[in-house]
Amino acid sequence: METFGRGCLYIIIGIGVLLLLAIVTQSHINIPFFIAIPLVILAFYIAKKRTDEKNN
């Protein structure tokens, strides 16, 4: 459960950074699925890795 929460937090932070970038540049940011899906998988992989390090 901790890994899921941490992964969601990383995704929310990433979305926040993209939103801030879009506001600063006053533009639209479109991310296609074939780029977004691996980024989500990467966020959960990093979250699992950090959770495993914490438990050891």
N, C-alpha and C positions, 0 to 999 in steps of 0.2 A: 504493500500500500504506500510505503514511503517513496518507492521508486516512481509510482504513478503520479503522486503529488509533486515530486521534484521535476519530473518530465513536463507536467502541465505548467509548472512555474516557468521553466525554461522557454516553453512555447509562448506563454503570455508575455514574457520579457522580450522575446524576439518580435512579436507583433507590435509591442509598444515602441521598440526601436524603429521598426518600419513606419509606424504611424508618425513618429517624431520626424523621421527623414522626409516623409511625404508632406508634412506641414511646413518644414523648413524650405523645401524646394518648391512648394506649391504645385505639386504634380500628383498624378495617380500612379500607384505602383501595382502592377499586375504580375502575379507569380503563377506560372503554369503548374498543373498538377505534377508533371514529371520532375519538377524541381522541388515543389513543396512536400511531397510525400517522403522523399529521402531525408529532407531536413527534419521532419517530424520523427522519423525513425532514428536519426542521429541524436536528436534531443533525448529520446528515451534510452538510447544506448549509453550516452554520457551519464544520464541520471542513474542507470543501473550500475555503471562502473563506479561512480562516486559512492553509492549506497553500499556496494560490496567492499570498497576500501574502508568505509566507516565501520562496518561490522567486523572486520578482521583486526 
